[in-house]
Structure formats: structure tokens, C-alpha cells
Amino acid sequence: MLRMLLVLITVLASTGCAVKKDYYAMTGSRADGTVDMAYDFRQFEKPIVNQDQAYSIAKQKCGVWGYSDAEAFGGMRQNCHQRDNWGTCLAGQIVVQYQCIGSGQTAYQAPAAVQAPARSSSQLMPESAYRQRQLDALMQQDLPYEQYQRRYREIMGE
């Protein structure tokens, strides 16, 4: 009987308890058009999360930058903030990254004083103005993230 009780206690302790978790916007990059949504967890918790809540917050943050929607990259990463002596994660954070998509207006507009003045076709455009024009055109395209990143790196010379 004692053995059965120990087995029952072990099973109950290892299953954890279901806990509702809310997402929050952790970081974001206007230049990259990305928003990182996260929730915190502790050992033995079974988080219950609402993906629609994460999407709604990400879409709102993207909207502030001029994008019309947001899309999860798929997948997530885990950041561990506390470990025990055996390396087991006791407390941490799950992060889901969202890409801002669709733009009714450009997400970045250089101030008017910084924009290059109109030039005749016989004059060459400064490299910085040419690069900015390419970035503005890139932002208007509805490309998959991988293509966008590749093209962005080409423009920036990375």
C-alpha cells in the first residue's frame, strides 16, 4: 500500500498543473518588421496559452509601424532564467516571433530634411539615398521572410 501511495504521489508531482499564461510583447524591430511575443513559465507548469492573443498584440504593434498584419514564423525558442544543479530549467520564458506583413504605407519614412533632393538624370544619386530608395521599394513588396532578409542583406552590403 505504501508503495502504491509513493507511485501515485510521484505521478501527480511530475504531471504538473495547468496554468493560464498571457503573452506580452517582449521586443520588436521596426527595421526588420518583427515582434517577439513571450510568456513566462516555471518547472512543472503546463502552460495554457492563447495563440490568438499573441497574434492580436503582434498585429497591433505592427500596425503602429504601418503594417497591416502579422504572421508567426512558426516554432518558438526557450530562454531559461533559472537552472538547478543538474541543469534542469526551473523558470524561463517561451518566445514566439512574428513578422509584420502587408503595408498600407511604408514602415519607415525618412524625414523630409534627410531625403535627397530631386536630381536630373545626368546626376548620380548618393549611395545612401540610393540604398534608402531600394529599402523603401523592398518594404512595398510582399516577400516571404527569407527572401526579404536575403534582399535586405544584399542592399545593405552584408
C-alpha positions as CSV (number, residue, x, y, z in Angstrom):
1,M,0.0,0.0,0.0
2,L,2.8,2.4,0.9
3,R,4.5,1.6,-2.4
4,M,1.3,2.4,-4.3
5,L,0.9,5.7,-2.5
6,L,4.5,6.7,-3.4
7,V,3.9,5.9,-7.0
8,L,0.7,8.0,-7.0
9,I,2.4,10.9,-5.4
10,T,5.3,10.7,-7.9
11,V,2.9,10.6,-10.9
12,L,0.9,13.6,-9.6
13,A,4.0,15.6,-8.8
14,S,5.5,15.0,-12.3
15,T,2.4,15.8,-14.2
16,G,2.3,19.5,-13.1
17,C,-0.6,21.7,-13.1
18,A,-2.3,23.6,-15.9
19,V,-1.8,27.4,-15.7
20,K,-3.2,30.0,-17.9
21,K,-0.4,32.2,-19.3
22,D,-0.8,35.6,-21.1
23,Y,1.5,36.7,-23.9
24,Y,3.3,40.0,-23.8
25,A,5.4,41.9,-26.3
26,M,9.0,41.3,-25.4
27,T,11.0,43.1,-28.1
28,G,10.5,44.3,-31.6
29,S,12.3,45.8,-34.5
30,R,10.7,48.3,-36.8
31,A,13.6,48.0,-39.3
32,D,13.2,44.2,-39.5
33,G,9.4,44.3,-39.1
34,T,9.4,41.7,-36.3
35,V,7.8,41.4,-32.9
36,D,8.8,38.9,-30.2
37,M,5.8,37.7,-28.1
38,A,6.6,35.8,-24.9
39,Y,5.2,34.2,-21.8
40,D,6.9,33.0,-18.6
41,F,6.9,29.5,-17.1
42,R,8.0,27.6,-14.1
43,Q,9.0,24.0,-13.7
44,F,6.1,21.5,-13.6
45,E,3.6,24.0,-15.0
46,K,1.5,23.0,-18.0
47,P,1.0,26.4,-19.7
48,I,-2.3,27.1,-21.4
49,V,-1.7,29.9,-23.9
50,N,-4.0,31.6,-26.3
51,Q,-2.2,32.0,-29.7
52,D,-5.0,34.4,-30.8
53,Q,-4.0,36.8,-28.0
54,A,-0.3,36.7,-29.2
55,Y,-1.4,37.4,-32.8
56,S,-3.7,40.2,-31.7
57,I,-0.9,42.0,-29.8
58,A,1.7,41.4,-32.5
59,K,-0.8,42.8,-35.2
60,Q,-1.4,45.9,-33.1
61,K,2.4,46.5,-32.6
62,C,3.0,46.0,-36.4
63,G,0.1,48.4,-37.1
64,V,1.9,51.2,-35.2
65,W,4.7,50.8,-37.7
66,G,2.4,51.0,-40.8
67,Y,2.0,47.3,-41.4
68,S,-1.5,45.8,-41.9
69,D,-1.0,42.3,-40.4
70,A,1.4,40.0,-38.5
71,E,2.3,36.3,-39.1
72,A,4.0,33.9,-36.7
73,F,7.3,32.4,-38.1
74,G,6.4,29.0,-36.7
75,G,8.3,27.5,-33.9
76,M,9.4,29.0,-30.7
77,R,12.5,29.4,-28.6
78,Q,13.0,28.9,-24.9
79,N,15.1,31.1,-22.7
80,C,15.9,29.6,-19.3
81,H,16.4,32.1,-16.4
82,Q,16.9,29.7,-13.6
83,R,18.5,26.2,-13.5
84,D,19.0,23.7,-10.8
85,N,22.4,22.0,-10.1
86,W,21.6,19.3,-12.7
87,G,20.9,21.8,-15.5
88,T,17.1,21.4,-15.4
89,C,15.3,24.6,-16.3
90,L,13.3,25.8,-13.3
91,A,11.9,29.0,-14.7
92,G,12.1,30.7,-18.0
93,Q,10.4,32.2,-21.0
94,I,8.9,30.9,-24.3
95,V,9.3,33.3,-27.2
96,V,7.4,33.3,-30.5
97,Q,8.5,35.7,-33.2
98,Y,6.0,37.4,-35.5
99,Q,6.8,39.0,-38.9
100,C,4.9,42.2,-39.8
101,I,3.4,41.9,-43.2
102,G,1.5,44.0,-45.7
103,S,1.9,47.7,-45.7
104,G,-0.7,50.3,-46.5
105,Q,2.2,52.8,-46.1
106,T,5.9,52.3,-45.8
107,A,7.0,51.3,-42.3
108,Y,9.9,53.7,-42.4
109,Q,9.9,57.1,-43.9
110,A,13.0,59.2,-43.7
111,P,12.4,62.8,-42.5
112,A,12.0,65.2,-45.4
113,A,15.2,67.1,-44.5
114,V,17.2,63.9,-44.9
115,Q,15.8,62.8,-48.3
116,A,17.9,63.5,-51.3
117,P,16.8,66.4,-53.4
118,A,15.4,65.7,-56.9
119,R,18.2,65.4,-59.5
120,S,18.3,65.4,-63.2
121,S,19.0,62.0,-64.8
122,S,22.5,63.2,-65.6
123,Q,23.5,63.5,-61.9
124,L,24.3,60.4,-59.8
125,M,22.3,59.8,-56.7
126,P,24.4,59.5,-53.4
127,E,24.8,55.9,-52.3
128,S,22.9,56.5,-49.1
129,A,19.9,57.9,-51.0
130,Y,20.0,55.0,-53.5
131,R,20.2,52.5,-50.7
132,Q,17.2,54.1,-48.9
133,R,15.2,54.1,-52.2
134,Q,15.9,50.4,-52.6
135,L,14.9,49.7,-48.9
136,D,11.6,51.7,-49.4
137,A,10.9,49.6,-52.6
138,L,11.7,46.4,-50.7
139,M,9.2,47.3,-47.9
140,Q,6.5,47.6,-50.5
141,Q,7.0,44.1,-51.8
142,D,5.1,41.2,-50.1
143,L,8.0,38.8,-49.9
144,P,8.4,35.7,-47.7
145,Y,10.7,36.5,-44.8
146,E,13.7,34.5,-46.1
147,Q,13.6,36.4,-49.4
148,Y,13.2,39.7,-47.7
149,Q,16.2,39.0,-45.4
150,R,18.4,38.0,-48.3
151,R,17.4,41.0,-50.3
152,Y,17.9,43.3,-47.3
153,R,21.4,42.0,-46.7
154,E,22.2,42.5,-50.4
155,I,21.1,46.1,-50.3
156,M,23.0,46.8,-47.0
157,G,26.1,45.1,-48.4
158,E,26.3,42.5,-45.6
